[in-house]
Amino acid sequence: MADVSRPIPIEDRVWKFVDKRPGGCWIWTGALVNGYGRVSYRRKSMLATRVVWLLTRGTIPDGMELCHNCPGGDNRACVNPDHLFIGEHADNMRDAKDKGTMSRGLAHSAIMLPLVQHGEQRPLAKLTDAHVREMRHRAGHGESCASLAREFGVHRNTAQKAITGRTWRHL
């Protein structure tokens, strides 16, 4: 019987929620708040980016923030330390404003707009743009949503919404 009184080491708790994607982003698959990963560390809820940074790079100077710099476009769920840099709050706000992830006129505040992510850019997407195009083409030639869903490994409703354009509207 496992000893439930011993806490699970932070490394074990963190790494089980990190999905290292081929494009370089490490997607946080655990709890998200406003798109940012959250994890309990030392009895506090912390940003997953900060905890991963602490585990891989060491300390973050007091008062400093981690800013995203993902090569394919900033992804709030990314915790890859190679896609982060340390900066002051003003640096983070300026960076967000320059990238268009903050509403105009609010560069002085911490009010952020959600990053607009479509299709395969979404952290938990199971389909790619190419998959959806293929599914739409084949559905137009008579294949059923159910058979396409099975082939592409998604629920029938997911396939139907993608094929009919209720989702993946950007295509």
Secondary structure, DSSP 8 states (H G I E B T S, - for coil): ---TTS---HHHHHHTTEEE-TTS-EEE-S-EETTEEEEEETTEEEEHHHHHHHHHT----TT-EEEE--TTS--TTB--GGGEEEE-HHHHHHHHHHHT-S-TT-TTS---------GGGSTT--S-HHHHHHHHHHHHTT--HHHHHHHHTS-HHHHHHHHHTSS-TT-
